[in-house]
């Protein structure tokens, strides 16, 4: 599993792009144990950006109690997830498997919680971060 891509994907899933460390660690643990599909997907995404370093490239910023994805981070993630160009499509036709376009390309079912549960968890995390920052 590519740690840096996973961090970007987790942070992107939060409404304001901010997650406290406890939430990040929990979601990382879920994804790390979710199976080979997630690991393969993150490797494939990471291979589209040479020398990915989320902190030195300012894709993620460290804030009190957590991390936040930057606009630059969202742009890089969008670039990684973009459909391959025609040149890449030709290489894939020559032998490499194409990226999945089916629902299996999404996060594993084990990471999908009810919408209300996620919202409550995120609200609580933001509130804890605000309290710590005060």
CORVEN-V754325 format. One record per helix or strand. SS is the DSSP state (2 for helix, 1 for strand). FROM is the first residue (numbers start at 0). LEN is the number of residues. If there is no record, write none. Layout:
ss=SS from=FROM len=LEN
ss=SS from=FROM len=LEN
This chain:
ss=2 from=2 len=11
ss=1 from=17 len=3
ss=2 from=20 len=12
ss=2 from=35 len=11
ss=1 from=59 len=4
ss=1 from=65 len=4
ss=2 from=70 len=11
ss=2 from=85 len=8
ss=2 from=102 len=3
ss=2 from=108 len=3
ss=2 from=114 len=19
